[in-house]
């Protein structure tokens, strides 16, 4: 796996190799100057022992200041270049992940969990950015610093060099020990903060329920508990940092004191000049930061490699539902004709198929209802028409074309699906309605809103069509959300309209008016497949398909099905009893 991750790192850096090489060149120059400046200081100090002129001292000071300025500029340039690569990779990765997730089938997103996907797209990508930016820069800088500085120190005095840097492994061990602890504490702090954010989001979404049941004190106590967890995690991290950095400073000071103590003896014996000792001190100080940073760098490198694997696993995941390699063009004059031939659908890991050997035909412009008990496969049929579930070839046909042979874009341009829970975005009502046709004029939006019996509700809003819909449409009632989703589907010029229990939250009077509009859609040539648990709505349709345990057990008109024993008549009798009980109540 180490070789694989190294290959991944190189692959991610390859598009930015010119920038990386420029940053590496700047780092080489930084470290060359970092070695040259102390050696120049040594020469100046040794020359001062033999006498000096103020002009020469000022000149050398100007030279040293210039070199230090160039060194600082090159260090800044190297960081801008290499950190910039990390930022570019981060932006590219987030874009790739977002586009890749949009290609996945809905079932995978639901089973994986949005939190897991978001974590990989944010936290893991940030770790990759640190790996390719901070970790690469720091490791390269540390290698160059030791490779160039140690030979220069050894050339001055090998024994003093070994004595001075002898404590540095202790510094590295300390950072490694505390670094792992800091990472765990930082993770706990992030998790605690995420818990706080989730609670706030949940309570804001459910503020009405909190008020209705008078649970303000309960939610306050829950928030206080999570807030304490976050506070304790933050304090623990602060204590660790407050302990680590003084320890590193202490080890560095001991190393410097040891060099001064031993170097003084060398000065007294004449085996070492003052310039040599000053140069060694500057070299030792120069190695402190890369050594201390190395422990953090290694932790970042390890974390980044793990995150790199997690990101790659996500990007390598191929969607189960894809456009065919050699797609077939859609019908030249699409009219929404449907034909199912032995349609069988099985969800992954499901004990039995959701649909079994279902066969039927729907003519263009026909209004057909699909009914049946809960769990009989009605929603699966709706999702199959939009190819939201994987199908075997030659089982479902649209206008004479096998839908598995159509490009997904072509298929979904011909099928307008309205789910039971119509998702609304945090945008205006007008923008939610025109979501499928973003350039649709307001006049068209108003027309479909009227057809969906939504216009009267919108007139009651202070901002009308510019009313901002809250998160997931929370500011609207269930019926208003469903009618908004219905208007959105009606706005799209699709020959097939599929309603998956899209009138469940609408009162009977409004539902009847919408059905009359839908009948008009059929008269205009649009085919409508209406899935419903309300048989009174199904009674107004041209035909009714009856599903039970995933099988098509009956089909015909409402009157025909009532005239024969079977599932439909049983469901109709049950609904009539419920209506009588409701009326009597």
C-alpha positions, 0 to 999 in steps of 0.5 A: 500500500505504501508504494500505491500511495506514493504512486498516488501522490506522484499522480496528483502532483504530476499536473503541477510538476512545473510549480512543484519543481519551481518550489523545490528550486526555491527551497534549495536556494533557501537552504544554500543561503541558510548554510552560506550566511552562518559561514559568512558570519564566521568569516566576518567575526574571525576577521574582526579579531585582526582589526577592522574598519567601520566601512568594511563592517557596514558593507558586510552587514549590508551583504548579510542583510541582502542575503537574509532578505533574499532568503526570506523572499525565496522561502515565501515564494516556495511556500506560495508555490507548494502550498498553492499546489495543495490548494489547487489539488483540493479545489480540483478534488472537490469538483471531481468528487461532486461531479462523481457523486452526481453520477451515482445511483440514489440507492448508493448515496442513501445507503452510504450516508450523506455524512460519510460522503461529505466527510470524504469531500471535505475533511479527507480532501483537506488532509490530502491538501495538507499532505501535498502542500505542507507535508511535501514542503516540510519533508523536502525542507528538512531533508535539504536542511540536514543534507546541507547543514550537517556537512558544514557543521561537521567541517567545523567540529565533528564532536561539538556537532554531535553533542549539539544535535544529540538531543534532537532525536529526543525532540522528534520523539516528543513531537511524535508522542504528543503529535498523535495525542494532539491529532486524537484530541483535535478529532474529538474536538471536531466531532464534538463541534459536528455534534453541536452543529447537528443539534442546532440544525435539527432543533432549528428544523424542528422548532415547531415540534419543540414549541408544541411539546414544550421541550425547550428545557430538554433541548437546552439541557442537551445542548449544554451537554454537547457544549461541555463535551466540546469545551472539554475537548478544546481545553484538552487540546490547548493543554497538550499544546501548552505542554508540548511547545515549552518542552521543545523550547526546553530541549532546544535551550539545553542543546544550545547550552551544551554547545556553549559549555563545550564550545567555551572549553574549545575556545580556551584551548584555541581549537575553536575560533569565536567565528566557528562557535557563532556559526555552530550556534546559528546552524543549531538554531537553524535545525531546531524548527525543521526537527520539531516540525518533522514529527508533525509532518510525519503525522500529517503525512500518514493521515494524508495517505489514509485520506488519499486512499479514502478519496480514491475509493470514492472516486473509483466507485463506478455507478451501477446505473450508467449510460450505455456505451453505444446508446440508441437515439430516442424516438423521433416523435416521443409520445410517452408509450410504455411497455413492460415485458416480464419486468423484474427488479431486485434491490441489492441484498434484498431477500426477494425481488421488488417486482416480479415478471410484470407486463403491461402496456400504456398507450400515448396520452393514456391516464393510468393508475397503479394501486396496491397494498403497501410494499407491493412495488409501486414506487419501484415501478416509478423509479424503474421508469426513470431508471433510478434502479438498475434494470436488465435489458429488454424489460421496459420500453419507452416509445418502442426503445429499450430504456437501458439502451437510451442515454440517461440524459435522453431518458430523463428528458422524456420522463418527469417523475414526481416523488411522494416527498417532493424535495425543495431547494432553499430558493424562491418558489419560482426558482423551485418550480422552474428547476427543470427549465431554469430559463423558463419565463415567469408567465410559464411558471405562473401557468403551471402553478395554476394547473397545480392548484398552487396559485391561490396559496402563492397569492397569500404569501407576502413575496408571492413567487419570490417567497424564499422556501426554507430548507427542504421546503420547511416553510410550506405545508406538505400539500404545498410542497407536493403541489410545488413539485408537481408544478415543477414536473408539469413545467418540463416538456416531458411526454411521460409524467409519473406521479408517485403518490404525489397527491397524498398530502393534498385534500380531496377537492384540490386533488380532484381539480389537479386530476382534471388538469392531469386529464387535460395533459392526457388530452394534449398527448402527455401520458400520465402514470399515477401511483396512488393509495387513494382508490377514489383518485384511481377511479377517475383514470382510464385504466388501473394496474393492481400490484400485489407482492411485486406482481401485476395481479389485475388490470382494467378500468375501475368498473371492470375491476369492481365487477370481479373478485380480487385485490382491487375490490378488497382494497376498494371496500376497505377504503369505503369503510374508512371513508364511512368511519371518517364521515361518522366521526 
